[in-house]
């Protein structure tokens, strides 16, 4: 088994996925609304905890959204926290009201 980590978009399931080798390690769920990508929930399987996969998933997903010219809406607390700690996305974020 390879330990290669990769992030992929799975639009049929409305989620980005982080894979370690051939094992699904986590997901960042989203809803597409026009030009917006609304991140609603992120989770990493307990078996993969503590390996930085949440950060890798967030970075891969957010970079893909930006590359597609879409706007990020961080409803998910993990994605919101990642954005606050990692500058460079400011021009591509619409913070939710409330």
mmCIF file as gemmi writes it, N, C-alpha and C atoms, coordinates in Angstrom:
data_model
loop_
_atom_site.group_PDB
_atom_site.id
_atom_site.type_symbol
_atom_site.label_atom_id
_atom_site.label_alt_id
_atom_site.label_comp_id
_atom_site.label_asym_id
_atom_site.label_entity_id
_atom_site.label_seq_id
_atom_site.pdbx_PDB_ins_code
_atom_site.Cartn_x
_atom_site.Cartn_y
_atom_site.Cartn_z
_atom_site.occupancy
_atom_site.B_iso_or_equiv
_atom_site.pdbx_formal_charge
_atom_site.auth_seq_id
_atom_site.auth_asym_id
_atom_site.pdbx_PDB_model_num
ATOM 1 N N . UNK Axp A 1 ? 0.837 -1.194 0 1 0 ? 1 A 1
ATOM 2 C CA . UNK Axp A 1 ? 0 0 0 1 0 ? 1 A 1
ATOM 3 C C . UNK Axp A 1 ? 0.875 1.249 0 1 0 ? 1 A 1
ATOM 4 N N . UNK Axp A 2 ? 0.517 2.205 -0.814 1 0 ? 2 A 1
ATOM 5 C CA . UNK Axp A 2 ? 1.237 3.466 -0.914 1 0 ? 2 A 1
ATOM 6 C C . UNK Axp A 2 ? 0.716 4.44 0.144 1 0 ? 2 A 1
ATOM 7 N N . UNK Axp A 3 ? 1.597 5.3 0.636 1 0 ? 3 A 1
ATOM 8 C CA . UNK Axp A 3 ? 1.174 6.355 1.557 1 0 ? 3 A 1
ATOM 9 C C . UNK Axp A 3 ? 0.981 7.675 0.826 1 0 ? 3 A 1
ATOM 10 N N . UNK Axp A 4 ? 0.914 7.63 -0.5 1 0 ? 4 A 1
ATOM 11 C CA . UNK Axp A 4 ? 0.692 8.838 -1.284 1 0 ? 4 A 1
ATOM 12 C C . UNK Axp A 4 ? -0.631 9.47 -0.866 1 0 ? 4 A 1
ATOM 13 N N . UNK Axp A 5 ? -0.604 10.788 -0.629 1 0 ? 5 A 1
ATOM 14 C CA . UNK Axp A 5 ? -1.807 11.524 -0.252 1 0 ? 5 A 1
ATOM 15 C C . UNK Axp A 5 ? -2.261 12.353 -1.44 1 0 ? 5 A 1
ATOM 16 N N . UNK Axp A 6 ? -3.559 12.294 -1.726 1 0 ? 6 A 1
ATOM 17 C CA . UNK Axp A 6 ? -4.095 13.11 -2.809 1 0 ? 6 A 1
ATOM 18 C C . UNK Axp A 6 ? -5.501 13.579 -2.441 1 0 ? 6 A 1
ATOM 19 N N . UNK Axp A 7 ? -5.87 14.735 -2.967 1 0 ? 7 A 1
ATOM 20 C CA . UNK Axp A 7 ? -7.196 15.305 -2.755 1 0 ? 7 A 1
ATOM 21 C C . UNK Axp A 7 ? -7.907 15.326 -4.103 1 0 ? 7 A 1
ATOM 22 N N . UNK Axp A 8 ? -9.131 14.816 -4.122 1 0 ? 8 A 1
ATOM 23 C CA . UNK Axp A 8 ? -9.912 14.771 -5.353 1 0 ? 8 A 1
ATOM 24 C C . UNK Axp A 8 ? -11.309 15.328 -5.102 1 0 ? 8 A 1
ATOM 25 N N . UNK Axp A 9 ? -11.907 15.869 -6.16 1 0 ? 9 A 1
ATOM 26 C CA . UNK Axp A 9 ? -13.291 16.325 -6.095 1 0 ? 9 A 1
ATOM 27 C C . UNK Axp A 9 ? -14.181 15.169 -6.54 1 0 ? 9 A 1
ATOM 28 N N . UNK Axp A 10 ? -15.218 14.89 -5.768 1 0 ? 10 A 1
ATOM 29 C CA . UNK Axp A 10 ? -16.202 13.874 -6.124 1 0 ? 10 A 1
ATOM 30 C C . UNK Axp A 10 ? -17.555 14.577 -6.23 1 0 ? 10 A 1
ATOM 31 N N . UNK Axp A 11 ? -17.828 15.211 -7.385 1 0 ? 11 A 1
ATOM 32 C CA . UNK Axp A 11 ? -19.06 15.996 -7.502 1 0 ? 11 A 1
ATOM 33 C C . UNK Axp A 11 ? -20.334 15.168 -7.375 1 0 ? 11 A 1
ATOM 34 N N . UNK Axp A 12 ? -20.282 13.877 -7.694 1 0 ? 12 A 1
ATOM 35 C CA . UNK Axp A 12 ? -21.47 13.033 -7.541 1 0 ? 12 A 1
ATOM 36 C C . UNK Axp A 12 ? -21.891 12.912 -6.081 1 0 ? 12 A 1
ATOM 37 N N . UNK Axp A 13 ? -20.932 13.021 -5.171 1 0 ? 13 A 1
ATOM 38 C CA . UNK Axp A 13 ? -21.205 12.953 -3.729 1 0 ? 13 A 1
ATOM 39 C C . UNK Axp A 13 ? -21.148 14.331 -3.069 1 0 ? 13 A 1
ATOM 40 N N . UNK Axp A 14 ? -20.898 15.382 -3.863 1 0 ? 14 A 1
ATOM 41 C CA . UNK Axp A 14 ? -20.779 16.763 -3.358 1 0 ? 14 A 1
ATOM 42 C C . UNK Axp A 14 ? -19.754 16.852 -2.238 1 0 ? 14 A 1
ATOM 43 N N . UNK Axp A 15 ? -18.547 16.343 -2.531 1 0 ? 15 A 1
ATOM 44 C CA . UNK Axp A 15 ? -17.509 16.397 -1.512 1 0 ? 15 A 1
ATOM 45 C C . UNK Axp A 15 ? -16.125 16.293 -2.155 1 0 ? 15 A 1
ATOM 46 N N . UNK Axp A 16 ? -15.17 16.892 -1.46 1 0 ? 16 A 1
ATOM 47 C CA . UNK Axp A 16 ? -13.76 16.659 -1.753 1 0 ? 16 A 1
ATOM 48 C C . UNK Axp A 16 ? -13.319 15.517 -0.856 1 0 ? 16 A 1
ATOM 49 N N . UNK Axp A 17 ? -12.411 14.697 -1.366 1 0 ? 17 A 1
ATOM 50 C CA . UNK Axp A 17 ? -11.944 13.537 -0.614 1 0 ? 17 A 1
ATOM 51 C C . UNK Axp A 17 ? -10.429 13.571 -0.509 1 0 ? 17 A 1
ATOM 52 N N . UNK Axp A 18 ? -9.917 13.173 0.643 1 0 ? 18 A 1
ATOM 53 C CA . UNK Axp A 18 ? -8.475 12.992 0.798 1 0 ? 18 A 1
ATOM 54 C C . UNK Axp A 18 ? -8.23 11.494 0.908 1 0 ? 18 A 1
ATOM 55 N N . UNK Axp A 19 ? -7.301 11.039 0.099 1 0 ? 19 A 1
ATOM 56 C CA . UNK Axp A 19 ? -6.961 9.62 0.016 1 0 ? 19 A 1
ATOM 57 C C . UNK Axp A 19 ? -5.534 9.42 0.47 1 0 ? 19 A 1
ATOM 58 N N . UNK Axp A 20 ? -5.292 8.339 1.181 1 0 ? 20 A 1
ATOM 59 C CA . UNK Axp A 20 ? -3.944 7.894 1.526 1 0 ? 20 A 1
ATOM 60 C C . UNK Axp A 20 ? -3.794 6.539 0.849 1 0 ? 20 A 1
ATOM 61 N N . UNK Axp A 21 ? -2.985 6.513 -0.191 1 0 ? 21 A 1
ATOM 62 C CA . UNK Axp A 21 ? -2.921 5.307 -1.002 1 0 ? 21 A 1
ATOM 63 C C . UNK Axp A 21 ? -4.29 5.039 -1.586 1 0 ? 21 A 1
ATOM 64 N N . UNK Axp A 22 ? -4.83 3.851 -1.359 1 0 ? 22 A 1
ATOM 65 C CA . UNK Axp A 22 ? -6.15 3.511 -1.882 1 0 ? 22 A 1
ATOM 66 C C . UNK Axp A 22 ? -7.244 3.574 -0.814 1 0 ? 22 A 1
ATOM 67 N N . UNK Axp A 23 ? -6.943 4.248 0.311 1 0 ? 23 A 1
ATOM 68 C CA . UNK Axp A 23 ? -7.915 4.352 1.404 1 0 ? 23 A 1
ATOM 69 C C . UNK Axp A 23 ? -8.463 5.772 1.517 1 0 ? 23 A 1
ATOM 70 N N . UNK Axp A 24 ? -9.788 5.874 1.563 1 0 ? 24 A 1
ATOM 71 C CA . UNK Axp A 24 ? -10.446 7.155 1.775 1 0 ? 24 A 1
ATOM 72 C C . UNK Axp A 24 ? -10.254 7.554 3.234 1 0 ? 24 A 1
ATOM 73 N N . UNK Axp A 25 ? -9.602 8.693 3.465 1 0 ? 25 A 1
ATOM 74 C CA . UNK Axp A 25 ? -9.263 9.118 4.822 1 0 ? 25 A 1
ATOM 75 C C . UNK Axp A 25 ? -10.152 10.237 5.346 1 0 ? 25 A 1
ATOM 76 N N . UNK Axp A 26 ? -10.788 11.003 4.465 1 0 ? 26 A 1
ATOM 77 C CA . UNK Axp A 26 ? -11.622 12.097 4.931 1 0 ? 26 A 1
ATOM 78 C C . UNK Axp A 26 ? -12.357 12.782 3.804 1 0 ? 26 A 1
ATOM 79 N N . UNK Axp A 27 ? -13.337 13.621 4.188 1 0 ? 27 A 1
ATOM 80 C CA . UNK Axp A 27 ? -14.179 14.313 3.232 1 0 ? 27 A 1
ATOM 81 C C . UNK Axp A 27 ? -14.472 15.737 3.69 1 0 ? 27 A 1
ATOM 82 N N . UNK Axp A 28 ? -14.611 16.627 2.724 1 0 ? 28 A 1
ATOM 83 C CA . UNK Axp A 28 ? -15.1 17.984 2.961 1 0 ? 28 A 1
ATOM 84 C C . UNK Axp A 28 ? -16.34 18.147 2.084 1 0 ? 28 A 1
ATOM 85 N N . UNK Axp A 29 ? -17.497 18.186 2.714 1 0 ? 29 A 1
ATOM 86 C CA . UNK Axp A 29 ? -18.764 18.261 1.985 1 0 ? 29 A 1
ATOM 87 C C . UNK Axp A 29 ? -19.066 19.699 1.587 1 0 ? 29 A 1
ATOM 88 N N . UNK Axp A 30 ? -19.708 19.846 0.435 1 0 ? 30 A 1
ATOM 89 C CA . UNK Axp A 30 ? -20.038 21.175 -0.059 1 0 ? 30 A 1
ATOM 90 C C . UNK Axp A 30 ? -21.374 21.161 -0.786 1 0 ? 30 A 1
ATOM 91 N N . UNK Axp A 31 ? -21.898 22.37 -0.978 1 0 ? 31 A 1
ATOM 92 C CA . UNK Axp A 31 ? -23.067 22.6 -1.836 1 0 ? 31 A 1
ATOM 93 C C . UNK Axp A 31 ? -22.657 23.653 -2.847 1 0 ? 31 A 1
ATOM 94 N N . UNK Axp A 32 ? -22.993 23.442 -4.089 1 0 ? 32 A 1
ATOM 95 C CA . UNK Axp A 32 ? -22.715 24.44 -5.127 1 0 ? 32 A 1
ATOM 96 C C . UNK Axp A 32 ? -23.984 25.246 -5.35 1 0 ? 32 A 1
ATOM 97 N N . UNK Axp A 33 ? -23.851 26.559 -5.228 1 0 ? 33 A 1
ATOM 98 C CA . UNK Axp A 33 ? -24.975 27.48 -5.415 1 0 ? 33 A 1
ATOM 99 C C . UNK Axp A 33 ? -24.504 28.585 -6.349 1 0 ? 33 A 1
ATOM 100 N N . UNK Axp A 34 ? -24.82 28.464 -7.621 1 0 ? 34 A 1
ATOM 101 C CA . UNK Axp A 34 ? -24.319 29.437 -8.591 1 0 ? 34 A 1
ATOM 102 C C . UNK Axp A 34 ? -22.809 29.395 -8.604 1 0 ? 34 A 1
ATOM 103 N N . UNK Axp A 35 ? -22.169 30.565 -8.42 1 0 ? 35 A 1
ATOM 104 C CA . UNK Axp A 35 ? -20.703 30.613 -8.4 1 0 ? 35 A 1
ATOM 105 C C . UNK Axp A 35 ? -20.126 30.314 -7.014 1 0 ? 35 A 1
ATOM 106 N N . UNK Axp A 36 ? -20.986 30.025 -6.055 1 0 ? 36 A 1
ATOM 107 C CA . UNK Axp A 36 ? -20.542 29.766 -4.685 1 0 ? 36 A 1
ATOM 108 C C . UNK Axp A 36 ? -20.306 28.276 -4.442 1 0 ? 36 A 1
ATOM 109 N N . UNK Axp A 37 ? -19.267 27.975 -3.673 1 0 ? 37 A 1
ATOM 110 C CA . UNK Axp A 37 ? -19.068 26.631 -3.13 1 0 ? 37 A 1
ATOM 111 C C . UNK Axp A 37 ? -19.153 26.768 -1.618 1 0 ? 37 A 1
ATOM 112 N N . UNK Axp A 38 ? -20.223 26.247 -1.038 1 0 ? 38 A 1
ATOM 113 C CA . UNK Axp A 38 ? -20.499 26.369 0.388 1 0 ? 38 A 1
ATOM 114 C C . UNK Axp A 38 ? -20.005 25.094 1.077 1 0 ? 38 A 1
ATOM 115 N N . UNK Axp A 39 ? -18.955 25.232 1.892 1 0 ? 39 A 1
ATOM 116 C CA . UNK Axp A 39 ? -18.429 24.085 2.638 1 0 ? 39 A 1
ATOM 117 C C . UNK Axp A 39 ? -19.247 23.92 3.911 1 0 ? 39 A 1
ATOM 118 N N . UNK Axp A 40 ? -19.83 22.726 4.078 1 0 ? 40 A 1
ATOM 119 C CA . UNK Axp A 40 ? -20.765 22.499 5.181 1 0 ? 40 A 1
ATOM 120 C C . UNK Axp A 40 ? -20.225 21.615 6.298 1 0 ? 40 A 1
ATOM 121 N N . UNK Axp A 41 ? -19.306 20.707 5.976 1 0 ? 41 A 1
ATOM 122 C CA . UNK Axp A 41 ? -18.816 19.775 7.003 1 0 ? 41 A 1
ATOM 123 C C . UNK Axp A 41 ? -17.533 19.12 6.516 1 0 ? 41 A 1
ATOM 124 N N . UNK Axp A 42 ? -16.591 18.946 7.426 1 0 ? 42 A 1
ATOM 125 C CA . UNK Axp A 42 ? -15.334 18.262 7.113 1 0 ? 42 A 1
ATOM 126 C C . UNK Axp A 42 ? -15.092 17.203 8.177 1 0 ? 42 A 1
ATOM 127 N N . UNK Axp A 43 ? -14.642 16.035 7.744 1 0 ? 43 A 1
ATOM 128 C CA . UNK Axp A 43 ? -14.325 14.974 8.709 1 0 ? 43 A 1
ATOM 129 C C . UNK Axp A 43 ? -13.151 14.143 8.21 1 0 ? 43 A 1
ATOM 130 N N . UNK Axp A 44 ? -12.343 13.698 9.169 1 0 ? 44 A 1
ATOM 131 C CA . UNK Axp A 44 ? -11.231 12.787 8.908 1 0 ? 44 A 1
ATOM 132 C C . UNK Axp A 44 ? -11.496 11.522 9.716 1 0 ? 44 A 1
ATOM 133 N N . UNK Axp A 45 ? -11.339 10.38 9.089 1 0 ? 45 A 1
ATOM 134 C CA . UNK Axp A 45 ? -11.511 9.092 9.768 1 0 ? 45 A 1
ATOM 135 C C . UNK Axp A 45 ? -10.545 9.014 10.947 1 0 ? 45 A 1
ATOM 136 N N . UNK Axp A 46 ? -11.02 8.522 12.084 1 0 ? 46 A 1
ATOM 137 C CA . UNK Axp A 46 ? -10.19 8.425 13.291 1 0 ? 46 A 1
ATOM 138 C C . UNK Axp A 46 ? -8.892 7.658 13.05 1 0 ? 46 A 1
ATOM 139 N N . UNK Axp A 47 ? -8.912 6.698 12.152 1 0 ? 47 A 1
ATOM 140 C CA . UNK Axp A 47 ? -7.71 5.905 11.865 1 0 ? 47 A 1
ATOM 141 C C . UNK Axp A 47 ? -6.591 6.746 11.255 1 0 ? 47 A 1
ATOM 142 N N . UNK Axp A 48 ? -6.943 7.934 10.743 1 0 ? 48 A 1
ATOM 143 C CA . UNK Axp A 48 ? -5.961 8.8 10.091 1 0 ? 48 A 1
ATOM 144 C C . UNK Axp A 48 ? -5.719 10.096 10.867 1 0 ? 48 A 1
ATOM 145 N N . UNK Axp A 49 ? -6.245 10.183 12.077 1 0 ? 49 A 1
ATOM 146 C CA . UNK Axp A 49 ? -6.116 11.402 12.884 1 0 ? 49 A 1
ATOM 147 C C . UNK Axp A 49 ? -4.656 11.704 13.193 1 0 ? 49 A 1
ATOM 148 N N . UNK Axp A 50 ? -4.357 12.993 13.327 1 0 ? 50 A 1
ATOM 149 C CA . UNK Axp A 50 ? -3.027 13.423 13.739 1 0 ? 50 A 1
ATOM 150 C C . UNK Axp A 50 ? -1.976 13.398 12.653 1 0 ? 50 A 1
ATOM 151 N N . UNK Axp A 51 ? -2.394 13.263 11.41 1 0 ? 51 A 1
ATOM 152 C CA . UNK Axp A 51 ? -1.432 13.186 10.309 1 0 ? 51 A 1
ATOM 153 C C . UNK Axp A 51 ? -1.468 14.41 9.402 1 0 ? 51 A 1
ATOM 154 N N . UNK Axp A 52 ? -2.233 15.432 9.794 1 0 ? 52 A 1
ATOM 155 C CA . UNK Axp A 52 ? -2.302 16.649 8.99 1 0 ? 52 A 1
ATOM 156 C C . UNK Axp A 52 ? -3.178 16.527 7.757 1 0 ? 52 A 1
ATOM 157 N N . UNK Axp A 53 ? -4.005 15.491 7.716 1 0 ? 53 A 1
ATOM 158 C CA . UNK Axp A 53 ? -4.82 15.276 6.526 1 0 ? 53 A 1
ATOM 159 C C . UNK Axp A 53 ? -5.963 16.275 6.398 1 0 ? 53 A 1
ATOM 160 N N . UNK Axp A 54 ? -6.457 16.787 7.519 1 0 ? 54 A 1
ATOM 161 C CA . UNK Axp A 54 ? -7.487 17.824 7.456 1 0 ? 54 A 1
ATOM 162 C C . UNK Axp A 54 ? -6.96 19.067 6.767 1 0 ? 54 A 1
ATOM 163 N N . UNK Axp A 55 ? -5.746 19.458 7.113 1 0 ? 55 A 1
ATOM 164 C CA . UNK Axp A 55 ? -5.126 20.626 6.472 1 0 ? 55 A 1
ATOM 165 C C . UNK Axp A 55 ? -4.881 20.367 4.993 1 0 ? 55 A 1
ATOM 166 N N . UNK Axp A 56 ? -4.408 19.169 4.666 1 0 ? 56 A 1
ATOM 167 C CA . UNK Axp A 56 ? -4.171 18.827 3.259 1 0 ? 56 A 1
ATOM 168 C C . UNK Axp A 56 ? -5.478 18.844 2.475 1 0 ? 56 A 1
ATOM 169 N N . UNK Axp A 57 ? -6.54 18.322 3.086 1 0 ? 57 A 1
ATOM 170 C CA . UNK Axp A 57 ? -7.852 18.308 2.451 1 0 ? 57 A 1
ATOM 171 C C . UNK Axp A 57 ? -8.355 19.726 2.228 1 0 ? 57 A 1
ATOM 172 N N . UNK Axp A 58 ? -8.266 20.563 3.256 1 0 ? 58 A 1
ATOM 173 C CA . UNK Axp A 58 ? -8.718 21.948 3.128 1 0 ? 58 A 1
ATOM 174 C C . UNK Axp A 58 ? -7.94 22.673 2.037 1 0 ? 58 A 1
ATOM 175 N N . UNK Axp A 59 ? -6.624 22.564 2.05 1 0 ? 59 A 1
ATOM 176 C CA . UNK Axp A 59 ? -5.798 23.252 1.055 1 0 ? 59 A 1
ATOM 177 C C . UNK Axp A 59 ? -6.141 22.789 -0.357 1 0 ? 59 A 1
ATOM 178 N N . UNK Axp A 60 ? -6.243 21.49 -0.558 1 0 ? 60 A 1
ATOM 179 C CA . UNK Axp A 60 ? -6.551 20.972 -1.886 1 0 ? 60 A 1
ATOM 180 C C . UNK Axp A 60 ? -7.919 21.4 -2.375 1 0 ? 60 A 1
ATOM 181 N N . UNK Axp A 61 ? -8.909 21.333 -1.494 1 0 ? 61 A 1
ATOM 182 C CA . UNK Axp A 61 ? -10.27 21.716 -1.864 1 0 ? 61 A 1
ATOM 183 C C . UNK Axp A 61 ? -10.36 23.208 -2.163 1 0 ? 61 A 1
ATOM 184 N N . UNK Axp A 62 ? -9.805 24.033 -1.281 1 0 ? 62 A 1
ATOM 185 C CA . UNK Axp A 62 ? -9.885 25.48 -1.471 1 0 ? 62 A 1
ATOM 186 C C . UNK Axp A 62 ? -9.122 25.92 -2.71 1 0 ? 62 A 1
ATOM 187 N N . UNK Axp A 63 ? -7.954 25.348 -2.935 1 0 ? 63 A 1
ATOM 188 C CA . UNK Axp A 63 ? -7.186 25.691 -4.137 1 0 ? 63 A 1
ATOM 189 C C . UNK Axp A 63 ? -7.959 25.327 -5.398 1 0 ? 63 A 1
ATOM 190 N N . UNK Axp A 64 ? -8.665 24.209 -5.376 1 0 ? 64 A 1
ATOM 191 C CA . UNK Axp A 64 ? -9.454 23.796 -6.536 1 0 ? 64 A 1
ATOM 192 C C . UNK Axp A 64 ? -10.61 24.757 -6.784 1 0 ? 64 A 1
ATOM 193 N N . UNK Axp A 65 ? -11.28 25.18 -5.722 1 0 ? 65 A 1
ATOM 194 C CA . UNK Axp A 65 ? -12.39 26.128 -5.853 1 0 ? 65 A 1
ATOM 195 C C . UNK Axp A 65 ? -11.887 27.448 -6.44 1 0 ? 65 A 1
ATOM 196 N N . UNK Axp A 66 ? -10.773 27.94 -5.935 1 0 ? 66 A 1
ATOM 197 C CA . UNK Axp A 66 ? -10.196 29.191 -6.438 1 0 ? 66 A 1
ATOM 198 C C . UNK Axp A 66 ? -9.798 29.044 -7.907 1 0 ? 66 A 1
ATOM 199 N N . UNK Axp A 67 ? -9.151 27.938 -8.256 1 0 ? 67 A 1
ATOM 200 C CA . UNK Axp A 67 ? -8.716 27.71 -9.64 1 0 ? 67 A 1
ATOM 201 C C . UNK Axp A 67 ? -9.903 27.668 -10.604 1 0 ? 67 A 1
ATOM 202 N N . UNK Axp A 68 ? -11.058 27.237 -10.108 1 0 ? 68 A 1
ATOM 203 C CA . UNK Axp A 68 ? -12.26 27.17 -10.935 1 0 ? 68 A 1
ATOM 204 C C . UNK Axp A 68 ? -12.977 28.515 -11.018 1 0 ? 68 A 1
ATOM 205 N N . UNK Axp A 69 ? -12.458 29.535 -10.309 1 0 ? 69 A 1
ATOM 206 C CA . UNK Axp A 69 ? -13.062 30.858 -10.339 1 0 ? 69 A 1
ATOM 207 C C . UNK Axp A 69 ? -14.319 30.969 -9.499 1 0 ? 69 A 1
ATOM 208 N N . UNK Axp A 70 ? -14.484 30.074 -8.55 1 0 ? 70 A 1
ATOM 209 C CA . UNK Axp A 70 ? -15.655 30.075 -7.693 1 0 ? 70 A 1
ATOM 210 C C . UNK Axp A 70 ? -15.349 30.821 -6.387 1 0 ? 70 A 1
ATOM 211 N N . UNK Axp A 71 ? -16.371 31.087 -5.603 1 0 ? 71 A 1
ATOM 212 C CA . UNK Axp A 71 ? -16.236 31.772 -4.326 1 0 ? 71 A 1
ATOM 213 C C . UNK Axp A 71 ? -16.493 30.782 -3.198 1 0 ? 71 A 1
ATOM 214 N N . UNK Axp A 72 ? -15.649 30.835 -2.177 1 0 ? 72 A 1
ATOM 215 C CA . UNK Axp A 72 ? -15.725 29.953 -1.012 1 0 ? 72 A 1
ATOM 216 C C . UNK Axp A 72 ? -16.664 30.558 0.028 1 0 ? 72 A 1
ATOM 217 N N . UNK Axp A 73 ? -17.587 29.761 0.55 1 0 ? 73 A 1
ATOM 218 C CA . UNK Axp A 73 ? -18.42 30.158 1.686 1 0 ? 73 A 1
ATOM 219 C C . UNK Axp A 73 ? -18.163 29.128 2.793 1 0 ? 73 A 1
ATOM 220 N N . UNK Axp A 74 ? -17.43 29.534 3.845 1 0 ? 74 A 1
ATOM 221 C CA . UNK Axp A 74 ? -17.027 28.585 4.89 1 0 ? 74 A 1
ATOM 222 C C . UNK Axp A 74 ? -18.03 28.46 6.034 1 0 ? 74 A 1
ATOM 223 N N . UNK Axp A 75 ? -19.07 27.665 5.848 1 0 ? 75 A 1
ATOM 224 C CA . UNK Axp A 75 ? -20.015 27.382 6.928 1 0 ? 75 A 1
ATOM 225 C C . UNK Axp A 75 ? -19.392 26.391 7.91 1 0 ? 75 A 1
ATOM 226 N N . UNK Axp A 76 ? -18.611 25.461 7.411 1 0 ? 76 A 1
ATOM 227 C CA . UNK Axp A 76 ? -17.922 24.461 8.232 1 0 ? 76 A 1
ATOM 228 C C . UNK Axp A 76 ? -16.878 25.14 9.123 1 0 ? 76 A 1
ATOM 229 N N . UNK Axp A 77 ? -16.908 24.908 10.437 1 0 ? 77 A 1
ATOM 230 C CA . UNK Axp A 77 ? -15.935 25.542 11.337 1 0 ? 77 A 1
ATOM 231 C C . UNK Axp A 77 ? -14.485 25.181 11.016 1 0 ? 77 A 1
ATOM 232 N N . UNK Axp A 78 ? -14.222 23.971 10.563 1 0 ? 78 A 1
ATOM 233 C CA . UNK Axp A 78 ? -12.843 23.593 10.246 1 0 ? 78 A 1
ATOM 234 C C . UNK Axp A 78 ? -12.325 24.391 9.058 1 0 ? 78 A 1
ATOM 235 N N . UNK Axp A 79 ? -13.125 24.497 8.001 1 0 ? 79 A 1
ATOM 236 C CA . UNK Axp A 79 ? -12.714 25.262 6.819 1 0 ? 79 A 1
ATOM 237 C C . UNK Axp A 79 ? -12.566 26.738 7.188 1 0 ? 79 A 1
ATOM 238 N N . UNK Axp A 80 ? -13.483 27.269 7.991 1 0 ? 80 A 1
ATOM 239 C CA . UNK Axp A 80 ? -13.382 28.669 8.425 1 0 ? 80 A 1
ATOM 240 C C . UNK Axp A 80 ? -12.092 28.893 9.203 1 0 ? 80 A 1
ATOM 241 N N . UNK Axp A 81 ? -11.764 27.987 10.11 1 0 ? 81 A 1
ATOM 242 C CA . UNK Axp A 81 ? -10.53 28.102 10.883 1 0 ? 81 A 1
ATOM 243 C C . UNK Axp A 81 ? -9.299 28.032 10.004 1 0 ? 81 A 1
ATOM 244 N N . UNK Axp A 82 ? -9.316 27.141 9.022 1 0 ? 82 A 1
ATOM 245 C CA . UNK Axp A 82 ? -8.185 27.029 8.099 1 0 ? 82 A 1
ATOM 246 C C . UNK Axp A 82 ? -7.994 28.346 7.342 1 0 ? 82 A 1
ATOM 247 N N . UNK Axp A 83 ? -9.087 28.932 6.881 1 0 ? 83 A 1
ATOM 248 C CA . UNK Axp A 83 ? -8.996 30.196 6.142 1 0 ? 83 A 1
ATOM 249 C C . UNK Axp A 83 ? -8.443 31.32 7.015 1 0 ? 83 A 1
ATOM 250 N N . UNK Axp A 84 ? -8.826 31.35 8.278 1 0 ? 84 A 1
ATOM 251 C CA . UNK Axp A 84 ? -8.328 32.399 9.178 1 0 ? 84 A 1
ATOM 252 C C . UNK Axp A 84 ? -6.831 32.259 9.438 1 0 ? 84 A 1
ATOM 253 N N . UNK Axp A 85 ? -6.321 31.04 9.416 1 0 ? 85 A 1
ATOM 254 C CA . UNK Axp A 85 ? -4.906 30.787 9.716 1 0 ? 85 A 1
ATOM 255 C C . UNK Axp A 85 ? -4.012 30.781 8.486 1 0 ? 85 A 1
ATOM 256 N N . UNK Axp A 86 ? -4.595 30.762 7.302 1 0 ? 86 A 1
ATOM 257 C CA . UNK Axp A 86 ? -3.814 30.627 6.071 1 0 ? 86 A 1
ATOM 258 C C . UNK Axp A 86 ? -4.188 31.729 5.092 1 0 ? 86 A 1
ATOM 259 N N . UNK Axp A 87 ? -3.422 32.823 5.086 1 0 ? 87 A 1
ATOM 260 C CA . UNK Axp A 87 ? -3.731 33.936 4.192 1 0 ? 87 A 1
ATOM 261 C C . UNK Axp A 87 ? -3.574 33.538 2.725 1 0 ? 87 A 1
ATOM 262 N N . UNK Axp A 88 ? -4.218 34.337 1.879 1 0 ? 88 A 1
ATOM 263 C CA . UNK Axp A 88 ? -4.107 34.133 0.448 1 0 ? 88 A 1
ATOM 264 C C . UNK Axp A 88 ? -5.434 33.843 -0.227 1 0 ? 88 A 1
ATOM 265 N N . UNK Axp A 89 ? -6.444 33.563 0.577 1 0 ? 89 A 1
ATOM 266 C CA . UNK Axp A 89 ? -7.755 33.235 0.01 1 0 ? 89 A 1
ATOM 267 C C . UNK Axp A 89 ? -8.75 34.395 0.122 1 0 ? 89 A 1
ATOM 268 N N . UNK Axp A 90 ? -8.342 35.489 0.748 1 0 ? 90 A 1
ATOM 269 C CA . UNK Axp A 90 ? -9.269 36.567 1.109 1 0 ? 90 A 1
ATOM 270 C C . UNK Axp A 90 ? -10.139 37.048 -0.054 1 0 ? 90 A 1
ATOM 271 N N . UNK Axp A 91 ? -9.568 37.146 -1.241 1 0 ? 91 A 1
ATOM 272 C CA . UNK Axp A 91 ? -10.317 37.652 -2.394 1 0 ? 91 A 1
ATOM 273 C C . UNK Axp A 91 ? -11.324 36.639 -2.93 1 0 ? 91 A 1
ATOM 274 N N . UNK Axp A 92 ? -11.336 35.45 -2.367 1 0 ? 92 A 1
ATOM 275 C CA . UNK Axp A 92 ? -12.181 34.373 -2.887 1 0 ? 92 A 1
ATOM 276 C C . UNK Axp A 92 ? -13.165 33.848 -1.845 1 0 ? 92 A 1
ATOM 277 N N . UNK Axp A 93 ? -13.332 34.598 -0.737 1 0 ? 93 A 1
ATOM 278 C CA . UNK Axp A 93 ? -14.182 34.133 0.364 1 0 ? 93 A 1
ATOM 279 C C . UNK Axp A 93 ? -15.353 35.08 0.558 1 0 ? 93 A 1
ATOM 280 N N . UNK Axp A 94 ? -16.522 34.517 0.759 1 0 ? 94 A 1
ATOM 281 C CA . UNK Axp A 94 ? -17.688 35.27 1.209 1 0 ? 94 A 1
ATOM 282 C C . UNK Axp A 94 ? -18.08 34.653 2.546 1 0 ? 94 A 1
ATOM 283 N N . UNK Axp A 95 ? -17.818 35.397 3.619 1 0 ? 95 A 1
ATOM 284 C CA . UNK Axp A 95 ? -18.115 34.879 4.957 1 0 ? 95 A 1
ATOM 285 C C . UNK Axp A 95 ? -19.621 34.85 5.175 1 0 ? 95 A 1
ATOM 286 N N . UNK Axp A 96 ? -20.13 33.769 5.754 1 0 ? 96 A 1
ATOM 287 C CA . UNK Axp A 96 ? -21.578 33.695 6.006 1 0 ? 96 A 1
ATOM 288 C C . UNK Axp A 96 ? -21.989 34.725 7.046 1 0 ? 96 A 1
ATOM 289 N N . UNK Axp A 97 ? -23.208 35.203 6.905 1 0 ? 97 A 1
ATOM 290 C CA . UNK Axp A 97 ? -23.736 36.171 7.872 1 0 ? 97 A 1
ATOM 291 C C . UNK Axp A 97 ? -24.265 35.41 9.08 1 0 ? 97 A 1
ATOM 292 N N . UNK Axp A 98 ? -24.103 36.046 10.243 1 0 ? 98 A 1
ATOM 293 C CA . UNK Axp A 98 ? -24.675 35.454 11.447 1 0 ? 98 A 1
ATOM 294 C C . UNK Axp A 98 ? -23.677 34.823 12.241 1 0 ? 98 A 1
